Amino acid sequence: MGTTYLKRQKEMKRLEKQRQKAERRAQKKLADRAQGGIPADTNSPTGDETTITSSEQLDTPEATSGVPAKSSFS
């Protein structure tokens, strides 16, 4: 057997593994969606993202008094 044949066989095996991995990934994604889980393609790894609402921003001392709060670094 020549090296070209062996290289081709190796490449075919690599492509087959790649296809199988993609298939497993797709099946897992469908199973997660069926169970109501977080889809795997979200940007946040845990799905926990917090945002500051306008009411939370008003609770800061500078928002209530209009004067910036003193910094302990000065």
VMD Tcl script that builds the backbone (N, CA, C; Angstrom):
set m [mol new atoms 222]
animate dup $m
set s [atomselect $m all]
$s set {name element resname resid chain x y z} {
  {N N MET 1 A 0.843 -1.183 0.000}
  {CA C MET 1 A 0.000 0.000 0.000}
  {C C MET 1 A 0.883 1.238 0.000}
  {N N GLY 2 A 0.493 2.175 -0.828}
  {CA C GLY 2 A 1.238 3.421 -0.886}
  {C C GLY 2 A 0.795 4.392 0.188}
  {N N THR 3 A 1.611 5.398 0.401}
  {CA C THR 3 A 1.291 6.368 1.442}
  {C C THR 3 A 0.058 7.186 1.090}
  {N N THR 4 A -0.186 7.384 -0.211}
  {CA C THR 4 A -1.359 8.148 -0.619}
  {C C THR 4 A -2.640 7.448 -0.159}
  {N N TYR 5 A -2.673 6.123 -0.317}
  {CA C TYR 5 A -3.839 5.354 0.110}
  {C C TYR 5 A -4.031 5.473 1.627}
  {N N LEU 6 A -2.952 5.350 2.372}
  {CA C LEU 6 A -3.043 5.439 3.836}
  {C C LEU 6 A -3.484 6.833 4.278}
  {N N LYS 7 A -2.965 7.865 3.622}
  {CA C LYS 7 A -3.381 9.231 3.941}
  {C C LYS 7 A -4.861 9.426 3.661}
  {N N ARG 8 A -5.322 8.876 2.560}
  {CA C ARG 8 A -6.741 9.001 2.216}
  {C C ARG 8 A -7.609 8.277 3.239}
  {N N GLN 9 A -7.184 7.101 3.677}
  {CA C GLN 9 A -7.926 6.347 4.688}
  {C C GLN 9 A -7.974 7.115 6.009}
  {N N LYS 10 A -6.851 7.706 6.373}
  {CA C LYS 10 A -6.781 8.479 7.603}
  {C C LYS 10 A -7.712 9.688 7.522}
  {N N GLU 11 A -7.715 10.355 6.393}
  {CA C GLU 11 A -8.587 11.518 6.190}
  {C C GLU 11 A -10.060 11.107 6.240}
  {N N MET 12 A -10.397 9.987 5.635}
  {CA C MET 12 A -11.780 9.504 5.662}
  {C C MET 12 A -12.210 9.178 7.089}
  {N N LYS 13 A -11.324 8.594 7.866}
  {CA C LYS 13 A -11.630 8.272 9.256}
  {C C LYS 13 A -11.845 9.553 10.064}
  {N N ARG 14 A -11.004 10.561 9.819}
  {CA C ARG 14 A -11.133 11.841 10.508}
  {C C ARG 14 A -12.463 12.508 10.176}
  {N N LEU 15 A -12.838 12.497 8.899}
  {CA C LEU 15 A -14.110 13.095 8.488}
  {C C LEU 15 A -15.300 12.362 9.098}
  {N N GLU 16 A -15.212 11.047 9.194}
  {CA C GLU 16 A -16.290 10.254 9.796}
  {C C GLU 16 A -16.446 10.594 11.284}
  {N N LYS 17 A -15.326 10.722 11.986}
  {CA C LYS 17 A -15.389 11.110 13.398}
  {C C LYS 17 A -16.003 12.492 13.544}
  {N N GLN 18 A -15.642 13.394 12.649}
  {CA C GLN 18 A -16.177 14.756 12.683}
  {C C GLN 18 A -17.694 14.745 12.484}
  {N N ARG 19 A -18.169 13.935 11.536}
  {CA C ARG 19 A -19.619 13.820 11.291}
  {C C ARG 19 A -20.336 13.252 12.510}
  {N N GLN 20 A -19.757 12.215 13.109}
  {CA C GLN 20 A -20.373 11.602 14.282}
  {C C GLN 20 A -20.448 12.592 15.447}
  {N N LYS 21 A -19.402 13.361 15.632}
  {CA C LYS 21 A -19.387 14.347 16.709}
  {C C LYS 21 A -20.453 15.413 16.477}
  {N N ALA 22 A -20.589 15.879 15.246}
  {CA C ALA 22 A -21.606 16.876 14.923}
  {C C ALA 22 A -23.008 16.304 15.146}
  {N N GLU 23 A -23.188 15.047 14.805}
  {CA C GLU 23 A -24.489 14.401 15.007}
  {C C GLU 23 A -24.812 14.283 16.493}
  {N N ARG 24 A -23.825 13.888 17.313}
  {CA C ARG 24 A -24.048 13.796 18.764}
  {C C ARG 24 A -24.377 15.162 19.351}
  {N N ARG 25 A -23.682 16.189 18.870}
  {CA C ARG 25 A -23.919 17.550 19.357}
  {C C ARG 25 A -25.350 17.990 19.020}
  {N N ALA 26 A -25.803 17.698 17.799}
  {CA C ALA 26 A -27.151 18.070 17.381}
  {C C ALA 26 A -28.205 17.320 18.197}
  {N N GLN 27 A -27.967 16.037 18.456}
  {CA C GLN 27 A -28.910 15.255 19.259}
  {C C GLN 27 A -28.987 15.779 20.685}
  {N N LYS 28 A -27.847 16.145 21.249}
  {CA C LYS 28 A -27.824 16.681 22.612}
  {C C LYS 28 A -28.570 18.009 22.670}
  {N N LYS 29 A -28.392 18.827 21.663}
  {CA C LYS 29 A -29.063 20.123 21.599}
  {C C LYS 29 A -30.583 19.929 21.546}
  {N N LEU 30 A -31.033 18.983 20.736}
  {CA C LEU 30 A -32.466 18.704 20.650}
  {C C LEU 30 A -33.004 18.160 21.980}
  {N N ALA 31 A -32.233 17.308 22.638}
  {CA C ALA 31 A -32.665 16.745 23.913}
  {C C ALA 31 A -32.765 17.846 24.968}
  {N N ASP 32 A -31.806 18.786 24.981}
  {CA C ASP 32 A -31.843 19.898 25.936}
  {C C ASP 32 A -33.068 20.770 25.696}
  {N N ARG 33 A -33.390 21.020 24.455}
  {CA C ARG 33 A -34.566 21.841 24.139}
  {C C ARG 33 A -35.852 21.132 24.538}
  {N N ALA 34 A -35.899 19.812 24.345}
  {CA C ALA 34 A -37.086 19.043 24.695}
  {C C ALA 34 A -37.307 19.037 26.211}
  {N N GLN 35 A -36.230 19.070 26.977}
  {CA C GLN 35 A -36.333 19.077 28.434}
  {C C GLN 35 A -36.545 20.474 28.978}
  {N N GLY 36 A -36.524 21.479 28.128}
  {CA C GLY 36 A -36.727 22.841 28.582}
  {C C GLY 36 A -35.455 23.483 29.095}
  {N N GLY 37 A -34.335 22.903 28.798}
  {CA C GLY 37 A -33.052 23.437 29.241}
  {C C GLY 37 A -32.650 24.643 28.416}
  {N N ILE 38 A -31.565 25.242 28.803}
  {CA C ILE 38 A -31.038 26.399 28.086}
  {C C ILE 38 A -30.368 25.904 26.816}
  {N N PRO 39 A -30.665 26.507 25.677}
  {CA C PRO 39 A -30.006 26.079 24.444}
  {C C PRO 39 A -28.502 26.278 24.549}
  {N N ALA 40 A -27.760 25.419 23.903}
  {CA C ALA 40 A -26.305 25.442 24.003}
  {C C ALA 40 A -25.681 26.626 23.280}
  {N N ASP 41 A -26.431 27.326 22.452}
  {CA C ASP 41 A -25.840 28.398 21.671}
  {C C ASP 41 A -26.031 29.782 22.301}
  {N N THR 42 A -26.328 29.866 23.584}
  {CA C THR 42 A -26.455 31.166 24.237}
  {C C THR 42 A -25.083 31.713 24.560}
  {N N ASN 43 A -24.972 33.014 24.716}
  {CA C ASN 43 A -23.693 33.642 24.995}
  {C C ASN 43 A -23.264 33.450 26.434}
  {N N SER 44 A -24.206 33.400 27.354}
  {CA C SER 44 A -23.892 33.260 28.765}
  {C C SER 44 A -23.774 31.776 29.110}
  {N N PRO 45 A -22.652 31.346 29.691}
  {CA C PRO 45 A -22.505 29.924 29.990}
  {C C PRO 45 A -23.491 29.420 31.038}
  {N N THR 46 A -23.887 30.264 31.982}
  {CA C THR 46 A -24.824 29.818 33.011}
  {C C THR 46 A -26.236 30.302 32.766}
  {N N GLY 47 A -26.405 31.259 31.878}
  {CA C GLY 47 A -27.721 31.817 31.632}
  {C C GLY 47 A -28.101 32.874 32.642}
  {N N ASP 48 A -27.223 33.166 33.613}
  {CA C ASP 48 A -27.502 34.162 34.646}
  {C C ASP 48 A -26.906 35.501 34.230}
  {N N GLU 49 A -27.766 36.409 33.884}
  {CA C GLU 49 A -27.299 37.742 33.540}
  {C C GLU 49 A -28.113 38.732 34.344}
  {N N THR 50 A -27.446 39.674 34.971}
  {CA C THR 50 A -28.146 40.676 35.755}
  {C C THR 50 A -28.025 42.017 35.060}
  {N N THR 51 A -29.100 42.765 35.101}
  {CA C THR 51 A -29.090 44.102 34.528}
  {C C THR 51 A -29.585 45.070 35.596}
  {N N ILE 52 A -29.093 46.282 35.536}
  {CA C ILE 52 A -29.507 47.301 36.498}
  {C C ILE 52 A -30.710 48.028 35.919}
  {N N THR 53 A -31.780 48.037 36.668}
  {CA C THR 53 A -32.970 48.748 36.225}
  {C C THR 53 A -32.901 50.187 36.716}
  {N N SER 54 A -33.757 51.013 36.186}
  {CA C SER 54 A -33.724 52.425 36.565}
  {C C SER 54 A -34.059 52.615 38.045}
  {N N SER 55 A -34.901 51.765 38.635}
  {CA C SER 55 A -35.228 51.904 40.048}
  {C C SER 55 A -34.016 51.567 40.926}
  {N N GLU 56 A -33.190 50.617 40.503}
  {CA C GLU 56 A -31.991 50.291 41.259}
  {C C GLU 56 A -30.982 51.424 41.175}
  {N N GLN 57 A -30.933 52.104 40.062}
  {CA C GLN 57 A -30.010 53.216 39.901}
  {C C GLN 57 A -30.403 54.375 40.807}
  {N N LEU 58 A -31.673 54.546 41.109}
  {CA C LEU 58 A -32.140 55.627 41.954}
  {C C LEU 58 A -31.831 55.383 43.431}
  {N N ASP 59 A -31.503 54.141 43.796}
  {CA C ASP 59 A -31.217 53.825 45.183}
  {C C ASP 59 A -29.805 54.207 45.607}
  {N N THR 60 A -28.980 54.652 44.699}
  {CA C THR 60 A -27.621 55.049 45.064}
  {C C THR 60 A -27.654 56.412 45.731}
  {N N PRO 61 A -26.720 56.736 46.637}
  {CA C PRO 61 A -26.717 58.023 47.347}
  {C C PRO 61 A -26.633 59.218 46.402}
  {N N GLU 62 A -25.858 59.114 45.338}
  {CA C GLU 62 A -25.728 60.253 44.443}
  {C C GLU 62 A -27.004 60.513 43.658}
  {N N ALA 63 A -27.794 59.457 43.405}
  {CA C ALA 63 A -29.034 59.625 42.666}
  {C C ALA 63 A -30.102 60.290 43.546}
  {N N THR 64 A -30.095 60.001 44.854}
  {CA C THR 64 A -31.124 60.556 45.728}
  {C C THR 64 A -30.801 61.976 46.175}
  {N N SER 65 A -29.519 62.301 46.369}
  {CA C SER 65 A -29.163 63.624 46.873}
  {C C SER 65 A -28.692 64.575 45.777}
  {N N GLY 66 A -28.291 64.032 44.660}
  {CA C GLY 66 A -27.775 64.863 43.587}
  {C C GLY 66 A -26.298 65.177 43.744}
  {N N VAL 67 A -25.698 64.751 44.851}
  {CA C VAL 67 A -24.284 64.986 45.116}
  {C C VAL 67 A -23.550 63.668 45.047}
  {N N PRO 68 A -22.434 63.592 44.338}
  {CA C PRO 68 A -21.716 62.326 44.266}
  {C C PRO 68 A -21.251 61.873 45.647}
  {N N ALA 69 A -21.269 60.576 45.875}
  {CA C ALA 69 A -20.845 60.029 47.155}
  {C C ALA 69 A -19.343 60.198 47.316}
  {N N LYS 70 A -18.879 60.373 48.559}
  {CA C LYS 70 A -17.468 60.548 48.836}
  {C C LYS 70 A -16.742 59.237 48.598}
  {N N SER 71 A -15.564 59.352 48.067}
  {CA C SER 71 A -14.751 58.185 47.831}
  {C C SER 71 A -13.767 58.023 48.962}
  {N N SER 72 A -13.508 56.817 49.377}
  {CA C SER 72 A -12.563 56.582 50.456}
  {C C SER 72 A -11.123 56.632 49.948}
  {N N PHE 73 A -10.949 56.799 48.635}
  {CA C PHE 73 A -9.623 56.844 48.048}
  {C C PHE 73 A -9.023 58.251 48.046}
  {N N SER 74 A -9.787 59.309 48.366}
  {CA C SER 74 A -9.238 60.664 48.280}
  {C C SER 74 A -8.436 61.052 49.469}
}
mol reanalyze $m
mol bondsrecalc $m
mol representation Tube
mol addrep $m
